[in-house]
Amino acid sequence: MLTKGDDYPLHQTPEPMALSGGNRNFYDRYFFNGYSPDGKIFFAAALGVYPQLDIMDAAFCVSIDGKQHNLRASKRMSSERLDLTVGPITITIVEPLQRLHLTVAGNDSAITADIRFTARHQPIEEPRFIRRDGPRLQMDYTRMTQNGDWSGTITVDGQDIDIASCRGTRDRSWGIRAIGAAESQPPPAGAFPQFWWLWTPLNFDQHACFFHSNDDGEGKAWNRRGVVDSIGGSAIEFEPETIDLAYHSGSRRIRQVRLETGNGSLSITPRTGDAARTFYMSGLGYLHPVWGHGMDHGDLEVAHDVITLDPAPAIDMTTIHIQALSDTVLTVDGTEHRGIGVVEQLFIGPHATSGLTGLMDPAV
């Protein structure tokens, strides 16, 4: 089962590169986002490889003028993991860990793109995520995260948009997470789902900052880390014991996050009103009932839709996982730095320390 990958000196087992252990849930994924300082455009992309399922899927989404345009594609990849083209969407690694090129060729949707991501700093390796659902391994993966600058053009409904002023984040993750069709016999433990996920990649002129937390139902973190990376300098890690956060009443959406970084503090406030920009991660397949990651759509399938952005949507699986464009203040050794980034939030089930109860009951 030889593929193009076998001509690179990357083997770590005696097997060909097409084989990736024995867990059908193994995956390998790219993620990108970008946003203009005024919030008028927010875009995101993802490409996932699922070797055990022999499937590769991708998505490219643009949020603009009160609408989110979602383009999704899926193919059976014939074990060829280095062909990073799925329908009209292609990722090209121009310089590893530094520059990547994304294109969206002409298709039946309203969006095309020819854009480049250039890293602002060396990637950050997040702690390994390991979690079990009763006796069964639910996730075991590694992720690296990196902020950068964008260039190029996105076209929406015939309008060319120069994204030279946009910054954003990209990540790479690989390992084991639930993908494809649902398990036919899930373990009895964990029948009541709970997942509390907060991720805040932030851009400042002189710094890149990241913070994430995975908490259990009591509010205790099982994976938490923060990094303040000085552009061109050193990175300092921090791991706060507590997070000072507030929700918007009647929802599960974050109103503000505050925390200590060891040599300063961080305050993050998602934008509201006319300046708000909320991105639905279901556009990229997260929790999507049809285009979930690793679902089999045949040899090649391409689809698109448009979501009207509702400032107060019903809470369900397609709207609960979001990225909210946010203003932020980073204090380092007494000096304030103002920046912009996102608060990614997925809160399912209880979280006692912040007052969430039930499966999706809103905050009071």
Contacts in CASP RR format, 6 or more apart in sequence:
PFRMAT RR
TARGET T0000
AUTHOR 0000-0000-0000
METHOD contacts of the structure
MODEL  1
MLTKGDDYPLHQTPEPMALSGGNRNFYDRYFFNGYSPDGKIFFAAALGVY
PQLDIMDAAFCVSIDGKQHNLRASKRMSSERLDLTVGPITITIVEPLQRL
HLTVAGNDSAITADIRFTARHQPIEEPRFIRRDGPRLQMDYTRMTQNGDW
SGTITVDGQDIDIASCRGTRDRSWGIRAIGAAESQPPPAGAFPQFWWLWT
PLNFDQHACFFHSNDDGEGKAWNRRGVVDSIGGSAIEFEPETIDLAYHSG
SRRIRQVRLETGNGSLSITPRTGDAARTFYMSGLGYLHPVWGHGMDHGDL
EVAHDVITLDPAPAIDMTTIHIQALSDTVLTVDGTEHRGIGVVEQLFIGP
HATSGLTGLMDPAV
1 16 0 8 1.000
1 18 0 8 1.000
1 19 0 8 1.000
1 79 0 8 1.000
2 16 0 8 1.000
2 18 0 8 1.000
3 16 0 8 1.000
3 17 0 8 1.000
3 18 0 8 1.000
3 79 0 8 1.000
3 80 0 8 1.000
3 81 0 8 1.000
3 82 0 8 1.000
4 80 0 8 1.000
4 82 0 8 1.000
4 83 0 8 1.000
5 17 0 8 1.000
5 81 0 8 1.000
5 82 0 8 1.000
6 16 0 8 1.000
6 17 0 8 1.000
8 17 0 8 1.000
10 17 0 8 1.000
11 17 0 8 1.000
13 19 0 8 1.000
13 21 0 8 1.000
15 21 0 8 1.000
17 81 0 8 1.000
18 51 0 8 1.000
18 79 0 8 1.000
18 81 0 8 1.000
19 51 0 8 1.000
20 26 0 8 1.000
20 51 0 8 1.000
20 52 0 8 1.000
21 52 0 8 1.000
22 52 0 8 1.000
23 52 0 8 1.000
23 137 0 8 1.000
23 176 0 8 1.000
24 52 0 8 1.000
24 53 0 8 1.000
25 52 0 8 1.000
25 176 0 8 1.000
25 177 0 8 1.000
25 178 0 8 1.000
25 179 0 8 1.000
26 50 0 8 1.000
26 51 0 8 1.000
26 52 0 8 1.000
26 174 0 8 1.000
26 175 0 8 1.000
26 176 0 8 1.000
27 48 0 8 1.000
27 49 0 8 1.000
27 50 0 8 1.000
27 141 0 8 1.000
27 173 0 8 1.000
27 174 0 8 1.000
27 175 0 8 1.000
27 176 0 8 1.000
27 177 0 8 1.000
27 179 0 8 1.000
27 293 0 8 1.000
27 294 0 8 1.000
28 48 0 8 1.000
28 49 0 8 1.000
28 50 0 8 1.000
28 51 0 8 1.000
28 81 0 8 1.000
28 173 0 8 1.000
28 174 0 8 1.000
28 175 0 8 1.000
29 46 0 8 1.000
29 47 0 8 1.000
29 48 0 8 1.000
29 49 0 8 1.000
29 172 0 8 1.000
29 173 0 8 1.000
29 174 0 8 1.000
29 293 0 8 1.000
30 45 0 8 1.000
30 46 0 8 1.000
30 47 0 8 1.000
30 48 0 8 1.000
30 91 0 8 1.000
30 170 0 8 1.000
30 171 0 8 1.000
30 172 0 8 1.000
31 44 0 8 1.000
31 45 0 8 1.000
31 46 0 8 1.000
31 170 0 8 1.000
31 171 0 8 1.000
31 172 0 8 1.000
31 173 0 8 1.000
31 284 0 8 1.000
32 44 0 8 1.000
32 45 0 8 1.000
32 46 0 8 1.000
32 100 0 8 1.000
32 102 0 8 1.000
32 117 0 8 1.000
32 168 0 8 1.000
32 169 0 8 1.000
32 170 0 8 1.000
33 42 0 8 1.000
33 43 0 8 1.000
33 44 0 8 1.000
33 45 0 8 1.000
33 168 0 8 1.000
33 169 0 8 1.000
33 170 0 8 1.000
33 279 0 8 1.000
33 323 0 8 1.000
33 342 0 8 1.000
34 42 0 8 1.000
34 43 0 8 1.000
34 44 0 8 1.000
34 150 0 8 1.000
34 163 0 8 1.000
34 166 0 8 1.000
34 167 0 8 1.000
34 168 0 8 1.000
34 169 0 8 1.000
35 41 0 8 1.000
35 42 0 8 1.000
35 43 0 8 1.000
35 166 0 8 1.000
35 167 0 8 1.000
35 168 0 8 1.000
35 277 0 8 1.000
35 325 0 8 1.000
35 340 0 8 1.000
35 341 0 8 1.000
35 342 0 8 1.000
36 42 0 8 1.000
36 163 0 8 1.000
36 165 0 8 1.000
36 166 0 8 1.000
37 165 0 8 1.000
37 340 0 8 1.000
39 271 0 8 1.000
39 275 0 8 1.000
39 277 0 8 1.000
39 325 0 8 1.000
40 64 0 8 1.000
41 62 0 8 1.000
41 63 0 8 1.000
41 64 0 8 1.000
41 154 0 8 1.000
41 161 0 8 1.000
41 163 0 8 1.000
41 166 0 8 1.000
42 62 0 8 1.000
42 63 0 8 1.000
42 64 0 8 1.000
42 277 0 8 1.000
42 279 0 8 1.000
42 323 0 8 1.000
42 325 0 8 1.000
43 60 0 8 1.000
43 61 0 8 1.000
43 62 0 8 1.000
43 63 0 8 1.000
43 113 0 8 1.000
43 154 0 8 1.000
43 163 0 8 1.000
43 166 0 8 1.000
44 60 0 8 1.000
44 61 0 8 1.000
44 279 0 8 1.000
44 281 0 8 1.000
44 284 0 8 1.000
44 323 0 8 1.000
45 58 0 8 1.000
45 59 0 8 1.000
45 60 0 8 1.000
45 61 0 8 1.000
45 89 0 8 1.000
45 91 0 8 1.000
45 102 0 8 1.000
45 284 0 8 1.000
46 58 0 8 1.000
46 59 0 8 1.000
46 284 0 8 1.000
46 285 0 8 1.000
47 56 0 8 1.000
47 57 0 8 1.000
47 58 0 8 1.000
47 59 0 8 1.000
47 84 0 8 1.000
47 86 0 8 1.000
47 89 0 8 1.000
47 91 0 8 1.000
48 56 0 8 1.000
48 57 0 8 1.000
48 58 0 8 1.000
48 293 0 8 1.000
48 294 0 8 1.000
49 56 0 8 1.000
49 77 0 8 1.000
49 81 0 8 1.000
50 56 0 8 1.000
50 57 0 8 1.000
50 179 0 8 1.000
50 180 0 8 1.000
50 293 0 8 1.000
50 294 0 8 1.000
51 79 0 8 1.000
51 81 0 8 1.000
53 179 0 8 1.000
53 180 0 8 1.000
53 294 0 8 1.000
53 296 0 8 1.000
54 76 0 8 1.000
54 77 0 8 1.000
54 78 0 8 1.000
54 79 0 8 1.000
55 74 0 8 1.000
55 75 0 8 1.000
55 76 0 8 1.000
55 77 0 8 1.000
55 180 0 8 1.000
55 294 0 8 1.000
55 295 0 8 1.000
55 296 0 8 1.000
56 74 0 8 1.000
56 75 0 8 1.000
56 77 0 8 1.000
56 81 0 8 1.000
56 83 0 8 1.000
56 84 0 8 1.000
56 86 0 8 1.000
57 72 0 8 1.000
57 73 0 8 1.000
57 74 0 8 1.000
57 75 0 8 1.000
57 86 0 8 1.000
57 291 0 8 1.000
57 292 0 8 1.000
57 293 0 8 1.000
57 294 0 8 1.000
57 295 0 8 1.000
57 297 0 8 1.000
58 72 0 8 1.000
58 73 0 8 1.000
58 74 0 8 1.000
58 86 0 8 1.000
58 87 0 8 1.000
58 89 0 8 1.000
58 91 0 8 1.000
59 70 0 8 1.000
59 71 0 8 1.000
59 72 0 8 1.000
59 73 0 8 1.000
59 89 0 8 1.000
59 283 0 8 1.000
59 284 0 8 1.000
59 285 0 8 1.000
59 291 0 8 1.000
60 71 0 8 1.000
60 89 0 8 1.000
60 102 0 8 1.000
60 104 0 8 1.000
60 111 0 8 1.000
60 113 0 8 1.000
61 68 0 8 1.000
61 69 0 8 1.000
61 70 0 8 1.000
61 71 0 8 1.000
61 279 0 8 1.000
61 283 0 8 1.000
61 284 0 8 1.000
62 68 0 8 1.000
62 69 0 8 1.000
62 111 0 8 1.000
62 154 0 8 1.000
62 156 0 8 1.000
63 69 0 8 1.000
63 277 0 8 1.000
63 278 0 8 1.000
63 279 0 8 1.000
63 309 0 8 1.000
64 156 0 8 1.000
64 161 0 8 1.000
66 308 0 8 1.000
66 309 0 8 1.000
67 306 0 8 1.000
67 307 0 8 1.000
67 308 0 8 1.000
67 309 0 8 1.000
68 279 0 8 1.000
68 280 0 8 1.000
68 283 0 8 1.000
68 306 0 8 1.000
68 307 0 8 1.000
68 309 0 8 1.000
69 109 0 8 1.000
69 110 0 8 1.000
69 111 0 8 1.000
69 156 0 8 1.000
69 304 0 8 1.000
69 306 0 8 1.000
70 283 0 8 1.000
70 284 0 8 1.000
70 304 0 8 1.000
70 305 0 8 1.000
70 306 0 8 1.000
70 307 0 8 1.000
71 88 0 8 1.000
71 89 0 8 1.000
71 104 0 8 1.000
71 107 0 8 1.000
71 109 0 8 1.000
71 111 0 8 1.000
71 302 0 8 1.000
71 303 0 8 1.000
71 304 0 8 1.000
72 283 0 8 1.000
72 285 0 8 1.000
72 291 0 8 1.000
72 302 0 8 1.000
72 303 0 8 1.000
72 304 0 8 1.000
73 86 0 8 1.000
73 87 0 8 1.000
73 88 0 8 1.000
73 89 0 8 1.000
73 300 0 8 1.000
73 301 0 8 1.000
73 302 0 8 1.000
73 303 0 8 1.000
74 86 0 8 1.000
74 291 0 8 1.000
74 294 0 8 1.000
74 295 0 8 1.000
74 296 0 8 1.000
74 297 0 8 1.000
74 298 0 8 1.000
74 300 0 8 1.000
74 301 0 8 1.000
75 86 0 8 1.000
75 87 0 8 1.000
75 298 0 8 1.000
75 299 0 8 1.000
75 300 0 8 1.000
75 301 0 8 1.000
76 296 0 8 1.000
76 298 0 8 1.000
76 299 0 8 1.000
76 300 0 8 1.000
77 83 0 8 1.000
84 90 0 8 1.000
84 91 0 8 1.000
84 92 0 8 1.000
84 93 0 8 1.000
86 300 0 8 1.000
87 105 0 8 1.000
87 107 0 8 1.000
87 300 0 8 1.000
87 302 0 8 1.000
88 104 0 8 1.000
88 105 0 8 1.000
88 106 0 8 1.000
88 107 0 8 1.000
88 112 0 8 1.000
88 302 0 8 1.000
89 102 0 8 1.000
89 103 0 8 1.000
89 104 0 8 1.000
89 105 0 8 1.000
90 102 0 8 1.000
90 103 0 8 1.000
90 104 0 8 1.000
90 105 0 8 1.000
91 100 0 8 1.000
91 101 0 8 1.000
91 102 0 8 1.000
92 100 0 8 1.000
92 101 0 8 1.000
92 102 0 8 1.000
92 103 0 8 1.000
93 100 0 8 1.000
94 100 0 8 1.000
94 101 0 8 1.000
94 116 0 8 1.000
97 119 0 8 1.000
97 122 0 8 1.000
97 123 0 8 1.000
97 146 0 8 1.000
98 118 0 8 1.000
98 119 0 8 1.000
99 116 0 8 1.000
99 117 0 8 1.000
99 118 0 8 1.000
99 119 0 8 1.000
100 116 0 8 1.000
100 117 0 8 1.000
100 170 0 8 1.000
101 115 0 8 1.000
101 116 0 8 1.000
101 117 0 8 1.000
102 113 0 8 1.000
102 114 0 8 1.000
102 115 0 8 1.000
102 116 0 8 1.000
102 117 0 8 1.000
103 113 0 8 1.000
103 114 0 8 1.000
103 115 0 8 1.000
104 111 0 8 1.000
104 112 0 8 1.000
104 113 0 8 1.000
104 114 0 8 1.000
105 112 0 8 1.000
106 112 0 8 1.000
107 302 0 8 1.000
107 304 0 8 1.000
108 302 0 8 1.000
108 304 0 8 1.000
109 304 0 8 1.000
110 156 0 8 1.000
110 157 0 8 1.000
110 158 0 8 1.000
110 304 0 8 1.000
110 306 0 8 1.000
111 154 0 8 1.000
111 155 0 8 1.000
111 156 0 8 1.000
111 304 0 8 1.000
112 154 0 8 1.000
112 155 0 8 1.000
113 153 0 8 1.000
113 154 0 8 1.000
113 155 0 8 1.000
114 152 0 8 1.000
114 153 0 8 1.000
115 150 0 8 1.000
115 151 0 8 1.000
115 152 0 8 1.000
115 153 0 8 1.000
115 154 0 8 1.000
115 163 0 8 1.000
116 150 0 8 1.000
116 151 0 8 1.000
116 152 0 8 1.000
117 148 0 8 1.000
117 149 0 8 1.000
117 150 0 8 1.000
117 170 0 8 1.000
118 148 0 8 1.000
118 149 0 8 1.000
118 150 0 8 1.000
118 151 0 8 1.000
119 146 0 8 1.000
119 147 0 8 1.000
119 148 0 8 1.000
120 146 0 8 1.000
120 147 0 8 1.000
120 148 0 8 1.000
120 149 0 8 1.000
120 167 0 8 1.000
120 203 0 8 1.000
120 208 0 8 1.000
120 231 0 8 1.000
121 146 0 8 1.000
121 147 0 8 1.000
121 148 0 8 1.000
121 208 0 8 1.000
121 229 0 8 1.000
121 231 0 8 1.000
121 232 0 8 1.000
121 235 0 8 1.000
122 146 0 8 1.000
122 229 0 8 1.000
122 235 0 8 1.000
123 144 0 8 1.000
123 145 0 8 1.000
123 146 0 8 1.000
123 172 0 8 1.000
124 144 0 8 1.000
124 145 0 8 1.000
124 146 0 8 1.000
124 208 0 8 1.000
124 210 0 8 1.000
124 227 0 8 1.000
124 229 0 8 1.000
124 235 0 8 1.000
125 142 0 8 1.000
125 143 0 8 1.000
125 144 0 8 1.000
126 142 0 8 1.000
126 143 0 8 1.000
126 144 0 8 1.000
126 145 0 8 1.000
126 210 0 8 1.000
126 212 0 8 1.000
126 225 0 8 1.000
127 223 0 8 1.000
127 225 0 8 1.000
128 140 0 8 1.000
128 141 0 8 1.000
128 142 0 8 1.000
129 139 0 8 1.000
129 140 0 8 1.000
129 141 0 8 1.000
129 142 0 8 1.000
129 143 0 8 1.000
129 214 0 8 1.000
129 223 0 8 1.000
130 137 0 8 1.000
130 139 0 8 1.000
130 140 0 8 1.000
131 138 0 8 1.000
131 139 0 8 1.000
131 140 0 8 1.000
131 214 0 8 1.000
131 222 0 8 1.000
131 223 0 8 1.000
132 138 0 8 1.000
133 186 0 8 1.000
133 187 0 8 1.000
133 189 0 8 1.000
133 190 0 8 1.000
134 187 0 8 1.000
134 189 0 8 1.000
134 190 0 8 1.000
135 187 0 8 1.000
135 189 0 8 1.000
136 186 0 8 1.000
136 187 0 8 1.000
137 176 0 8 1.000
138 177 0 8 1.000
138 178 0 8 1.000
139 175 0 8 1.000
139 176 0 8 1.000
139 177 0 8 1.000
139 178 0 8 1.000
140 175 0 8 1.000
140 176 0 8 1.000
141 173 0 8 1.000
141 174 0 8 1.000
141 175 0 8 1.000
141 176 0 8 1.000
141 177 0 8 1.000
142 173 0 8 1.000
142 174 0 8 1.000
142 175 0 8 1.000
143 171 0 8 1.000
143 172 0 8 1.000
143 173 0 8 1.000
144 171 0 8 1.000
144 172 0 8 1.000
144 173 0 8 1.000
145 169 0 8 1.000
145 170 0 8 1.000
145 171 0 8 1.000
145 201 0 8 1.000
145 210 0 8 1.000
146 169 0 8 1.000
146 170 0 8 1.000
146 171 0 8 1.000
146 208 0 8 1.000
147 167 0 8 1.000
147 168 0 8 1.000
147 169 0 8 1.000
147 201 0 8 1.000
147 202 0 8 1.000
147 203 0 8 1.000
147 208 0 8 1.000
148 167 0 8 1.000
148 168 0 8 1.000
148 169 0 8 1.000
148 170 0 8 1.000
148 203 0 8 1.000
148 208 0 8 1.000
149 166 0 8 1.000
149 167 0 8 1.000
149 168 0 8 1.000
150 163 0 8 1.000
150 164 0 8 1.000
150 166 0 8 1.000
150 167 0 8 1.000
150 168 0 8 1.000
151 163 0 8 1.000
151 164 0 8 1.000
152 162 0 8 1.000
152 163 0 8 1.000
152 164 0 8 1.000
153 160 0 8 1.000
153 161 0 8 1.000
153 162 0 8 1.000
153 163 0 8 1.000
154 160 0 8 1.000
154 161 0 8 1.000
154 163 0 8 1.000
155 161 0 8 1.000
167 203 0 8 1.000
167 340 0 8 1.000
168 201 0 8 1.000
168 203 0 8 1.000
168 341 0 8 1.000
169 201 0 8 1.000
169 203 0 8 1.000
169 341 0 8 1.000
169 342 0 8 1.000
179 293 0 8 1.000
179 294 0 8 1.000
180 292 0 8 1.000
180 293 0 8 1.000
180 294 0 8 1.000
180 295 0 8 1.000
180 296 0 8 1.000
181 295 0 8 1.000
181 296 0 8 1.000
192 349 0 8 1.000
192 359 0 8 1.000
193 348 0 8 1.000
193 349 0 8 1.000
193 359 0 8 1.000
194 216 0 8 1.000
194 217 0 8 1.000
194 348 0 8 1.000
194 349 0 8 1.000
194 350 0 8 1.000
195 214 0 8 1.000
195 346 0 8 1.000
195 347 0 8 1.000
195 348 0 8 1.000
195 349 0 8 1.000
196 213 0 8 1.000
196 214 0 8 1.000
196 215 0 8 1.000
196 216 0 8 1.000
196 217 0 8 1.000
196 219 0 8 1.000
196 346 0 8 1.000
196 347 0 8 1.000
196 348 0 8 1.000
196 349 0 8 1.000
196 351 0 8 1.000
196 356 0 8 1.000
197 212 0 8 1.000
197 213 0 8 1.000
197 214 0 8 1.000
197 344 0 8 1.000
197 345 0 8 1.000
197 346 0 8 1.000
197 347 0 8 1.000
198 211 0 8 1.000
198 212 0 8 1.000
198 213 0 8 1.000
198 215 0 8 1.000
198 243 0 8 1.000
198 245 0 8 1.000
198 254 0 8 1.000
198 257 0 8 1.000
198 343 0 8 1.000
198 344 0 8 1.000
198 345 0 8 1.000
199 210 0 8 1.000
199 211 0 8 1.000
199 212 0 8 1.000
199 342 0 8 1.000
199 343 0 8 1.000
199 344 0 8 1.000
199 345 0 8 1.000
200 209 0 8 1.000
200 210 0 8 1.000
200 211 0 8 1.000
200 212 0 8 1.000
200 257 0 8 1.000
200 268 0 8 1.000
200 326 0 8 1.000
200 328 0 8 1.000
200 341 0 8 1.000
200 342 0 8 1.000
200 343 0 8 1.000
200 344 0 8 1.000
201 208 0 8 1.000
201 209 0 8 1.000
201 210 0 8 1.000
201 341 0 8 1.000
201 342 0 8 1.000
201 344 0 8 1.000
202 208 0 8 1.000
202 209 0 8 1.000
202 210 0 8 1.000
202 266 0 8 1.000
202 268 0 8 1.000
202 326 0 8 1.000
202 328 0 8 1.000
202 330 0 8 1.000
202 339 0 8 1.000
202 340 0 8 1.000
202 341 0 8 1.000
202 342 0 8 1.000
203 339 0 8 1.000
203 340 0 8 1.000
203 341 0 8 1.000
204 328 0 8 1.000
204 330 0 8 1.000
204 337 0 8 1.000
204 338 0 8 1.000
204 339 0 8 1.000
205 231 0 8 1.000
205 337 0 8 1.000
205 339 0 8 1.000
206 230 0 8 1.000
206 231 0 8 1.000
206 337 0 8 1.000
207 228 0 8 1.000
207 229 0 8 1.000
207 230 0 8 1.000
207 231 0 8 1.000
207 330 0 8 1.000
207 332 0 8 1.000
207 337 0 8 1.000
208 227 0 8 1.000
208 229 0 8 1.000
208 231 0 8 1.000
209 226 0 8 1.000
209 227 0 8 1.000
209 228 0 8 1.000
209 229 0 8 1.000
209 266 0 8 1.000
209 328 0 8 1.000
209 330 0 8 1.000
210 225 0 8 1.000
210 226 0 8 1.000
210 227 0 8 1.000
210 229 0 8 1.000
211 225 0 8 1.000
211 226 0 8 1.000
211 227 0 8 1.000
211 259 0 8 1.000
211 266 0 8 1.000
212 223 0 8 1.000
212 224 0 8 1.000
212 225 0 8 1.000
212 226 0 8 1.000
213 221 0 8 1.000
213 223 0 8 1.000
213 224 0 8 1.000
213 243 0 8 1.000
214 221 0 8 1.000
214 222 0 8 1.000
214 223 0 8 1.000
214 224 0 8 1.000
215 221 0 8 1.000
215 222 0 8 1.000
215 224 0 8 1.000
215 351 0 8 1.000
215 353 0 8 1.000
216 222 0 8 1.000
217 349 0 8 1.000
217 350 0 8 1.000
217 351 0 8 1.000
217 352 0 8 1.000
218 352 0 8 1.000
218 353 0 8 1.000
219 351 0 8 1.000
219 352 0 8 1.000
219 353 0 8 1.000
219 354 0 8 1.000
224 239 0 8 1.000
224 240 0 8 1.000
225 237 0 8 1.000
225 238 0 8 1.000
225 239 0 8 1.000
226 237 0 8 1.000
226 238 0 8 1.000
226 239 0 8 1.000
226 261 0 8 1.000
227 235 0 8 1.000
227 236 0 8 1.000
227 237 0 8 1.000
227 238 0 8 1.000
228 235 0 8 1.000
228 236 0 8 1.000
228 238 0 8 1.000
228 261 0 8 1.000
228 263 0 8 1.000
228 330 0 8 1.000
228 332 0 8 1.000
229 235 0 8 1.000
229 236 0 8 1.000
236 261 0 8 1.000
236 262 0 8 1.000
236 263 0 8 1.000
238 260 0 8 1.000
238 261 0 8 1.000
238 262 0 8 1.000
240 259 0 8 1.000
240 260 0 8 1.000
240 261 0 8 1.000
242 259 0 8 1.000
243 257 0 8 1.000
243 258 0 8 1.000
243 259 0 8 1.000
244 257 0 8 1.000
244 258 0 8 1.000
244 259 0 8 1.000
245 254 0 8 1.000
245 255 0 8 1.000
245 256 0 8 1.000
245 257 0 8 1.000
245 258 0 8 1.000
245 354 0 8 1.000
246 254 0 8 1.000
246 255 0 8 1.000
246 256 0 8 1.000
247 253 0 8 1.000
247 254 0 8 1.000
247 255 0 8 1.000
247 354 0 8 1.000
247 356 0 8 1.000
247 362 0 8 1.000
247 363 0 8 1.000
248 254 0 8 1.000
248 255 0 8 1.000
248 363 0 8 1.000
249 362 0 8 1.000
249 363 0 8 1.000
249 364 0 8 1.000
250 362 0 8 1.000
250 363 0 8 1.000
250 364 0 8 1.000
251 312 0 8 1.000
251 315 0 8 1.000
251 362 0 8 1.000
251 363 0 8 1.000
252 315 0 8 1.000
252 320 0 8 1.000
252 345 0 8 1.000
252 347 0 8 1.000
252 356 0 8 1.000
252 360 0 8 1.000
252 362 0 8 1.000
252 363 0 8 1.000
253 270 0 8 1.000
253 322 0 8 1.000
253 324 0 8 1.000
253 345 0 8 1.000
254 270 0 8 1.000
254 324 0 8 1.000
254 343 0 8 1.000
254 345 0 8 1.000
255 269 0 8 1.000
255 270 0 8 1.000
256 267 0 8 1.000
256 268 0 8 1.000
256 269 0 8 1.000
256 270 0 8 1.000
257 266 0 8 1.000
257 267 0 8 1.000
257 268 0 8 1.000
257 269 0 8 1.000
257 343 0 8 1.000
258 265 0 8 1.000
258 266 0 8 1.000
258 267 0 8 1.000
258 268 0 8 1.000
259 265 0 8 1.000
259 266 0 8 1.000
260 266 0 8 1.000
261 330 0 8 1.000
261 331 0 8 1.000
261 332 0 8 1.000
263 332 0 8 1.000
263 333 0 8 1.000
264 331 0 8 1.000
264 332 0 8 1.000
264 333 0 8 1.000
264 334 0 8 1.000
265 330 0 8 1.000
265 331 0 8 1.000
266 328 0 8 1.000
266 329 0 8 1.000
266 330 0 8 1.000
266 331 0 8 1.000
267 328 0 8 1.000
267 329 0 8 1.000
268 326 0 8 1.000
268 327 0 8 1.000
268 328 0 8 1.000
268 341 0 8 1.000
268 343 0 8 1.000
269 326 0 8 1.000
269 327 0 8 1.000
269 328 0 8 1.000
270 276 0 8 1.000
270 324 0 8 1.000
270 325 0 8 1.000
270 326 0 8 1.000
270 343 0 8 1.000
271 277 0 8 1.000
271 324 0 8 1.000
271 325 0 8 1.000
271 326 0 8 1.000
271 327 0 8 1.000
273 311 0 8 1.000
276 311 0 8 1.000
276 324 0 8 1.000
276 325 0 8 1.000
277 324 0 8 1.000
277 325 0 8 1.000
278 309 0 8 1.000
278 311 0 8 1.000
278 322 0 8 1.000
278 323 0 8 1.000
278 324 0 8 1.000
278 325 0 8 1.000
279 322 0 8 1.000
279 323 0 8 1.000
279 324 0 8 1.000
279 325 0 8 1.000
279 342 0 8 1.000
280 307 0 8 1.000
280 318 0 8 1.000
280 319 0 8 1.000
280 321 0 8 1.000
280 322 0 8 1.000
281 287 0 8 1.000
281 321 0 8 1.000
281 322 0 8 1.000
281 323 0 8 1.000
281 344 0 8 1.000
281 346 0 8 1.000
282 288 0 8 1.000
282 317 0 8 1.000
282 318 0 8 1.000
282 319 0 8 1.000
282 321 0 8 1.000
283 291 0 8 1.000
283 307 0 8 1.000
285 291 0 8 1.000
285 292 0 8 1.000
285 293 0 8 1.000
286 292 0 8 1.000
286 293 0 8 1.000
286 321 0 8 1.000
286 346 0 8 1.000
287 317 0 8 1.000
287 318 0 8 1.000
287 320 0 8 1.000
287 321 0 8 1.000
288 318 0 8 1.000
289 317 0 8 1.000
289 318 0 8 1.000
291 303 0 8 1.000
313 319 0 8 1.000
315 360 0 8 1.000
315 362 0 8 1.000
316 360 0 8 1.000
320 346 0 8 1.000
320 347 0 8 1.000
320 348 0 8 1.000
320 360 0 8 1.000
321 344 0 8 1.000
321 345 0 8 1.000
321 346 0 8 1.000
322 344 0 8 1.000
322 345 0 8 1.000
323 342 0 8 1.000
323 343 0 8 1.000
323 344 0 8 1.000
323 345 0 8 1.000
324 342 0 8 1.000
324 343 0 8 1.000
324 344 0 8 1.000
324 345 0 8 1.000
325 340 0 8 1.000
325 341 0 8 1.000
325 342 0 8 1.000
326 340 0 8 1.000
326 341 0 8 1.000
326 342 0 8 1.000
326 343 0 8 1.000
327 338 0 8 1.000
327 339 0 8 1.000
327 340 0 8 1.000
328 338 0 8 1.000
328 339 0 8 1.000
328 340 0 8 1.000
328 341 0 8 1.000
329 336 0 8 1.000
329 337 0 8 1.000
329 338 0 8 1.000
329 339 0 8 1.000
330 336 0 8 1.000
330 337 0 8 1.000
330 338 0 8 1.000
330 339 0 8 1.000
331 337 0 8 1.000
347 356 0 8 1.000
348 359 0 8 1.000
348 360 0 8 1.000
349 356 0 8 1.000
349 357 0 8 1.000
349 358 0 8 1.000
349 359 0 8 1.000
349 360 0 8 1.000
350 356 0 8 1.000
350 357 0 8 1.000
350 358 0 8 1.000
354 363 0 8 1.000
355 363 0 8 1.000
355 364 0 8 1.000
356 363 0 8 1.000
END
